Amino acid sequence: MKRFYLKTMGCQMNDHDSEVITGLLLSLGYEATDQVGDADLILYNTCCVRENPERKVYGHIAAFRKLKEQNPQLVIGICGCMTQQKQELEKILQQLPHVDLIFGTHNIHRLPELLERAQNGEKVVEIWDEGQYDEGQDLRDGLPVQRSHGLKAFVNVIYGCTNFCTYCIVPYVRGKEHSRLPERILDDVANLAREGYKEVTLLGQNVNAYGKDLSLDTSFSTLLRKVNTIDGLARIRFTTSHPRDMGDDLIAALADLDKVCEHLHLPVQAGSNTLLRRMNRGYTREYYLGLVERVRQAVPGISLTTDLIVGFPGETDEDFQETLSLVKEVGFDSAFTFIYSPREGTPATKYPNQVPEELKKERIYQLIELQNDISAQHMQRLVGTTQEVLIEGATQEGVIGRTRTNRQVHLSGSRELLGSLLEVEITEASTWSLQGRIL
């Protein structure tokens, strides 16, 4: 039996793409391995949102040249977002000549044929600029999927992005937005519920844009209401939401629907109107703060998380202080913080006044320290409260679960509790996790 080693980098969309790739490879008779030296196929599903993951790909794949020399039948492949960029593709071909198979984000369904050609000695490079689909349908629909978790599952609702934030490469590598038909999504979720999955996360680069490209009279809030009626399902999550497209209908759905978890990931990126405008985010600081207030009025106790970029071109000390003040004012439960990374082909790479790397590092350390303090305060407030926890995993010490607000809880217990929804008293808190006692 042939074995494959699959390395995934990047976002939850990439995670789900890798579940499809794994499903396809298993259907071809392959077996997964976590040992590179045992693999007949090494495949890297790549991310290009920031520079660091790209550097890792070149470093790792270069080191596999010796494996290829020892085993000429070994197939080495690269797929995902990096390959969709023309300059990166040329760099891969030049610097990594021992790579046999290269494909992109739009033609995953072609993997069986492409792999067969690579196994026969052909150097295979196939990148599609756009996906091929009719309204609401995609060639990725119906492919085998090997879920990475037995209780939680990702379900794509919309592919691509058309926001074109000036720092972001995603629209160029993932293509324009196109929504799946609601009946296909509902079938996927219903099948997962029948198979015993307790929680689904509805995925999209911008889930709030769901339905805008369809001729049907539908929206993301309408879809949520339909998913909420599916028997056997306990929890619904979704990511990512764009603040500009978050209307009162979606806020009402958050408040009304019992299976939709009280957690909203709402990337703000910066607290300065000057930067938000230069980023092409399509909203102001005041709009964002007003949106947060409306969400918290509708769903008291909701967990709010965000993305923040430090060191965007032209960011002044005043701009950075405005980001810090917004973080204090909102009081995010947690935040993904990033140093601005120039992406070839995006407008921001040509902006003047690029921020020095040392200054970027100073600022991000300040931001992380501030956010960690706020996160720790949120966690401490939960001590003594009762939370509903879905038990998702087991360790040598006990079991691990998550609250509806997406906080990790460690508990005493055995594997028999996996999949249970339990009432738990929170007894201890740290910045990143909680300890609890099953009631």
N, C-alpha and C positions, 0 to 999 in steps of 0.2 A: 504494500500500500504506500502510495506517495504521500509525503507530508508537506505542509505549507506553514511558513512563519509570516504572520501579518502584523505590521506595526502601524498604528493609527496615531496621527497627530491632528490637533485642532479641535474644532467645535463639535457639538452634538450631531450636527448634520453629517460630519465625517464619521462619527461613531456609528450612525445608522447606516451610512454607505458601506462601512466595513462589515456590518451585520449581513448586508445583502451579498457582499463579496464572499464572506464566509459560507453563506448558504449555497451560493453557486459552486464554490470549490468542494464542499461536502457532497453536493449532488453529482460532481464529477468523480467521486471516489477518493478524494483527498482526505487526509486526517490532519488536524491542527497540532502544531508543536510550539513550545515556547523556547526551544533550543535551536538557534540559527544553524549550528553545525549539523543538525539532523535533517534539515529541510531540503526538499527537492525544488521548492519554489519559495523565494524570499520576495515579499511584496510590501512596499511602503506606500501607505495612503497619506498624502502630504497636505500640509497647510501652508498658505503663503500670506496670511494676514500680517505676520511680523517676521523680522529677519532671523531671529534665533532658531525657530523650527527649521527654516531652510538650511541654515548652517549645519544643523545636526544631520540632516538628510545627506548632504555631501560628505560629511565626516564618516557616517556609518556605512554608506554604500561604497565609498572608496576602500574601506577596510575589508569589504567582501570580495575584493579582487583575488585574494589568495585562495578563498574558498572555491571560486570559479576555476582557478588554475588546478586545484586538487580534484575538482569534480566538474568536467566540462559539460555534463548534462544538467547541471544546476541552472535554473532559470531565475534571473534577478529582474524584478519589475518595479516601476514607479508609477503611481497613479494619483489622482486627486488634483487639488487646486494649483500646485506648483506647475504642473505640466501644461495648464491652460494658458500660461504666460509665454509668449513667443521668446522673450529674451532668456527666460529660465530653461525653456525647452532646448534652445541652442546651447546653453551652458551645460546642461545635463549630457547632451550628445557629445560635447567636446571634452568635458572633464571626467565623464563616467562611461567610457566606451564599452565596458563590460556589462552594461545594462542591456537586457534582451527585449524587454517588454515595457512600452510606455503608452498609457491611455489616460483619458481625462475624466471630467465629472459627468459628462453627458452620455457616455457610451459604456457604462458599467455592464449593461446587459449583453455586451459583445464579448465579455471576458472568455467564455468557453472557446469561441473560435480563435480569438487572438492568442490565447495560451497554447492552443494546439499548433498554431503556426510557429510560435516561439520555440516550442519543444522540437519542431522539425528543423530547427537551425536558422530560421528567418529572424532578422532583427525587426521587430514590429513596433511601429510608431503610428498610433491612430488617435488624433485629437479632433473632436467636433467643436466648432465655435458655438453652436447652440444645440439644445435638445430637439429631437423630432417628435412632435406630439400634435394631436388634434385637441380641440377645446376640452379641457378637464381631464385629458388622458395623457399618459406618459409611458414611454417604452419600459420604464422601470417598474410599472405596476405589474403585480402578479409574479415577480421573481421570488425564488426561495429566500427565506430570511432565517438566519440562525441568531436568535436573540441572545444577548450577552447576559441577560438577567432573567430569572424564571418568574418574577413577580411584577416587574416594571418593563414597559415597552415604549419605544419611540414610534410615532406615526407621523409621516410627512403630510402636511395639509397644503403647503405651497412651496414651490421651488423658486430660486432666484431672487433678485432684488433690483429695483429700479430707482433707488433713492440717490445714488451717486454722491454720497458724502465724500468730500474732497480728499480725505486721507485713506479711503477704503478701496481695496482691490476686489472685493467680493462681487459687485455687479459685472466685472469684466471676466471673472472665472466661473461664476455660477449662472450667468445669463439673466435674461429679463424674467420678471415675475410671471408665473403661471400656476393657477390653482388646480387642485384635483377636484373631481366631481364629488359632491357631498355623499352620494350613495356609496362610492368606493371607500371613502374614509370611514363611514359608519359600518360598512361590512368588515373592514379591517379591525375596528375596535370591538365589534360584536364577536368576531372570531377569537380575538385575544381574551375577551371576558369568558367565553366558553372554555378556553384552554386553561383557565385559572389565573390569568393575569389580573392583578388588583388595581394597577395604576397605569395610566397612559400619559405620555407627554406629547402634545401636539406640536409639531416642529415646523418652523419656517424662518427664513432670514428676517421676515417681518410678518408675523402671523396676523397682525391687525389688517393687513392688506388683502387677506383672504376674500375671494369672491369678486373683487373689483374687475378682474379680467374675464369673468364668466358672463354669459348672456342671461343666466338665471338671476332671479331676485334673491340673493343670499348675501350673508356677511359672516364674519368670524363669530360674532355674538350669536347669530342664528345657529351656526354649526355647533357651538358649545351647548346650546339648549338641547339640541338633538342628541349629542353624545351623552349628555347628562341622564337621558332616559334609558340608557342601555343597562339591562339587568346584569348583575354579577360584578359590575365595575364599582370600585370603592372610591377611587380618586382620579381627578383630572388635573394635569398641569399643562402649561404652554409656555413656549419661548421661541423667538424673542419678540417683545412688543416695541414698536416705535412710538415715542410720545406724541408725535404729530398726528398719528392715525388712531389714537385711542379716544373713542367717543363715549358719550353717555350710555349708549346701548351696551358697550362692553363692560363699563363700570357696573351697570345694573345686573349684568349676568354674573359678574364676580360676587355681587351681594346676594343674588337670588338662588343660585344653583348650589345644592348641598354637596355635590361631588367635586366641585371646583375648589381647589385648595387656596387658602388665604396666603398666597405668596405671589408677588408680581415682580418680575425682572424688567426694569424700566431704564435702559441705558440713557444717561444724561450727557456723558462725555466731558463736559466742561461747565463751569459756573459763570463764565463771562459771555455777555451778549456779543462782544466783538469776536471771540473765538467761535461761538456757535454759528454766527453768520458766515465766518470764513470756512467753517467746517461744512456748510450747507446742510445744517440739521433741520432747518425749517420751523424752528420755534425759538422762543426767548426764555431767559431765566425765569421771568415772571409767569409765563405760560406754564412752564414745568412745575413751579412751586404751586400754582393754582391747581394743576392736575393732581399733584400729590395730595393736596387738601381735599379735593373732591373724592379721591379714592379712599382716603382714610375716614372721611365722613360716612361713606357707603359701607366700608368694611373695617370697623374698628379692630385694631390689633393685627392688621395685615402686615406681613413681612415684606419689606421693600428692599430690593437689591438693585445694583446698578453697575455700569461700566464707566471708567474714568480714564482719560488720556492726559498725560503730563508731557509738557515740552513740545506742544504743537507749534509749528512755525509762527514766529511773532509773539508768542506768549510772554507777556511782561510779568514783573513781580505783582502788579496790580491784578492782572488777569488770574494769576495763580491764587492770590489771596481770595478772589471772588469764588474760585472753585472750593477752597477750604471753607469759606463761609457758607456756601450752599450745602456742603456735606454736613456741617454743624446744624444748619437750619432744618434739613430734611431728617437727619439722624438715620441714615441707612442701616439696615440690619447687617449687611456686608456689601463689599464692593470688589469687583475685579479691576485692578489698577494696572495701567500699562504706560510705559515710556513710548512716546511717538516714534514710529518706525517708518521711514520713507519707503513707499512702495512705487517702483518704477511704473509709469503709466497713469498715475493719479495726479490731479492738479497740484496737491499740496507739496509735492517734491520740488516744484519750481517756485514755490513761494519764497520771498526774501526773509531775512532774519531768522534763519534756522537756529534753534536753541543749542548751545554747546552741551555735549554729553554729560560733563560733570555737573552742570546746573540741572539737567534733567534728573540725574540721580539724587541730588540734594532734595529736589522738590518731591520726588516720589517717596523718599524716605519719610519726609514730613507728612505726606498724605497717608501713607500706610500706618504710621504711628497714630495719627488722629482717628482713622477709621477703626483700627484695632481697639482703641479705647471705647469708641461708641459701640462696637460689636460686643465687647465684654460687658458693658452696661446692660445692653438688651438681654444678654444671656443670664446675667445675675437676676434680673427681674422675674425670670421664669421659675426660680427656686421657690418651691412650695406650691406651685400651680399644678393642676391636673391637665395632661395633654393626651390626645389620641395619637398613638404611635403605631405605624405599620412596621412589623418586624421583617427586615429585609436580608439579614445575613447573620452568620454565626462566627464566633472566634473561640479561642481556647478559654477565654475568661467568661464568655456568656454570649449574648446576642446583641445585635445592633439594629436600630430602627430609626425612622424619621417621623417628626411631627408634621402636621399639615402645613406648617409654616417653613418646612424644609430644613429643620434643625436635626442634627444627628444626636441620637440618644443611646447610651450604653446601659445594658441591663443584665442582671443575672437571669439565666434561663438556658434551656437546651434547644437543639435544632427543631424539636417538635413544634416550637412556637413560630417557625417561619411561615409567613403569610397571614399571621394573626393581626387583627386590629385590636389593640389593648389600651385600656385606660391606665395611665402611668403618672405617678407623682414625681416631679423633678426634685432631686435631693441635692445635687451639686452642679456647678456650672464653670466652664472655662471659656476662653474666647471662641473656641471652635466646636466644642461638643458639650453634651450634658450627660449627667448620670441620673438614673431614675430607679423607681421601685414600682413594680407591677401591683396595681390595686386589685 
